[in-house]
Amino acid sequence: MTLTSLGGGEGVPPEPDWTSQFVDELDIAEAHERWGILEREMKDAATLAMVNGHAMQRLVEFYVEYRRAARQIAEHGTILKARRTKVPQVSPYWTIMRQADEHIRVLEAELGIAPVRRGKAGKVQRGKKAPRAADSYLGSLSK
């Protein structure tokens, strides 16, 4: 048995083959775009590592599920009439969208993608503080 490298390298997990997971072209394009955004964000935050590959893949899958459900909600609405009883009910896509959102939040936090968690996950780069006129005024009062 031989192992073959499929990309990645230097601590960068290889992008999964989205065509083996999704049939719809919109879903494949969404997954590819989200993977690229996620990879760049994590690279900039210095949190990108091979060990994060599976969590990154799950996060992208939940992004795609969220967008798929959101398209259905946009087209058909949040409240639907049941097929047999015609009683209004919450769309199952609304439930899928909410659950995907919960998973996205958890995975973003674990990977340091969520803005609140970025400072804890990686080194924060701060720019130099620009001097202001008030600084010189307040500085003269403290002397």
C-alpha positions as CSV (number, residue, x, y, z in Angstrom):
1,M,0.0,0.0,0.0
2,T,1.4,3.4,-1.0
3,L,0.3,6.8,0.3
4,T,0.1,9.7,-2.1
5,S,0.1,13.4,-1.1
6,L,-2.8,15.4,-2.5
7,G,-1.6,18.9,-1.8
8,G,-1.3,20.8,1.3
9,G,2.2,20.6,2.7
10,E,4.0,23.0,5.1
11,G,1.3,22.4,7.7
12,V,-1.5,23.3,5.3
13,P,-4.2,20.7,5.1
14,P,-5.2,19.7,1.5
15,E,-8.5,20.9,0.2
16,P,-11.1,18.1,0.1
17,D,-12.6,16.9,-3.1
18,W,-15.9,18.7,-2.9
19,T,-17.3,16.9,-6.0
20,S,-17.3,13.7,-4.1
21,Q,-19.4,15.2,-1.4
22,F,-21.8,17.6,-3.2
23,V,-23.7,17.2,-6.5
24,D,-25.0,20.8,-6.9
25,E,-22.6,23.1,-8.7
26,L,-23.5,26.0,-6.3
27,D,-22.6,23.8,-3.3
28,I,-19.3,22.8,-4.8
29,A,-18.4,26.5,-5.6
30,E,-19.5,27.6,-2.2
31,A,-17.4,24.9,-0.5
32,H,-14.3,25.8,-2.6
33,E,-14.7,29.5,-1.9
34,R,-15.3,29.0,1.8
35,W,-12.2,26.7,2.1
36,G,-10.1,29.4,0.5
37,I,-11.4,32.1,2.8
38,L,-10.9,29.8,5.9
39,E,-7.4,28.9,4.9
40,R,-6.4,32.5,4.3
41,E,-7.9,33.7,7.7
42,M,-6.2,30.9,9.6
43,K,-2.9,31.5,7.8
44,D,-3.1,35.2,8.7
45,A,-3.9,34.3,12.3
46,A,-1.0,31.8,12.4
47,T,-3.4,29.0,13.4
48,L,-3.4,26.9,10.2
49,A,-2.1,23.4,10.8
50,M,-2.6,19.9,9.4
51,V,-4.3,18.8,12.6
52,N,-7.1,21.4,11.9
53,G,-8.0,19.9,8.5
54,H,-10.9,17.8,9.6
55,A,-12.4,20.6,11.7
56,M,-12.0,22.9,8.7
57,Q,-13.7,20.4,6.4
58,R,-16.7,20.1,8.8
59,L,-16.9,23.9,9.1
60,V,-17.1,24.2,5.3
61,E,-19.7,21.5,5.2
62,F,-21.8,23.3,7.7
63,Y,-21.4,26.6,5.7
64,V,-22.7,24.8,2.6
65,E,-25.6,23.3,4.5
66,Y,-26.5,26.7,6.0
67,R,-26.4,28.4,2.6
68,R,-28.5,25.5,1.0
69,A,-31.1,25.9,3.7
70,A,-31.0,29.7,3.5
71,R,-31.8,29.4,-0.3
72,Q,-34.8,27.3,0.5
73,I,-36.0,29.7,3.1
74,A,-35.6,32.6,0.8
75,E,-37.6,30.9,-1.9
76,H,-40.4,29.3,0.1
77,G,-40.4,31.2,3.4
78,T,-40.0,30.3,7.1
79,I,-43.6,29.1,7.5
80,L,-45.0,26.4,5.2
81,K,-48.4,24.6,5.1
82,A,-48.2,20.9,6.0
83,R,-48.8,18.7,2.9
84,R,-51.7,16.7,4.4
85,T,-53.3,18.9,7.0
86,K,-52.5,22.3,5.4
87,V,-51.7,23.6,9.0
88,P,-48.9,26.2,9.0
89,Q,-45.6,24.8,10.4
90,V,-42.0,25.9,10.6
91,S,-40.0,24.9,7.6
92,P,-37.6,22.0,8.2
93,Y,-35.0,24.1,6.4
94,W,-35.3,26.7,9.2
95,T,-34.4,24.0,11.7
96,I,-31.4,22.9,9.5
97,M,-30.2,26.5,9.2
98,R,-30.4,27.1,12.9
99,Q,-28.5,23.9,13.7
100,A,-25.9,24.5,11.1
101,D,-25.4,28.0,12.6
102,E,-24.8,26.5,16.0
103,H,-22.2,24.1,14.7
104,I,-20.6,26.9,12.7
105,R,-20.3,29.1,15.8
106,V,-18.7,26.2,17.8
107,L,-16.2,25.3,15.0
108,E,-15.3,28.9,14.3
109,A,-14.5,29.4,18.0
110,E,-12.4,26.2,18.2
111,L,-10.5,27.3,15.1
112,G,-10.1,30.9,16.3
113,I,-12.1,32.3,13.4
114,A,-14.8,34.0,15.5
115,P,-13.8,37.6,16.2
116,V,-14.2,37.2,19.9
117,R,-11.8,34.2,19.9
118,R,-9.1,35.5,17.6
119,G,-7.1,37.0,20.4
120,K,-7.0,33.8,22.3
121,A,-6.2,31.6,19.3
122,G,-3.3,33.4,17.7
123,K,-1.0,36.4,18.0
124,V,-2.8,39.7,17.5
125,Q,-1.0,42.2,15.4
126,R,-1.5,45.7,16.6
127,G,-0.6,48.8,14.7
128,K,1.2,51.8,16.2
129,K,-1.0,54.2,18.0
130,A,-1.2,57.5,16.0
131,P,-0.5,60.6,18.1
132,R,-3.3,63.0,18.7
133,A,-3.5,66.6,19.7
134,A,-5.2,65.7,22.9
135,D,-2.3,63.5,23.9
136,S,0.1,66.4,24.1
137,Y,-2.4,68.5,26.0
138,L,-3.2,65.8,28.5
139,G,0.5,65.0,28.8
140,S,1.3,68.6,29.8
141,L,-1.3,68.5,32.6
142,S,0.2,65.4,34.2
143,K,3.6,67.0,34.6
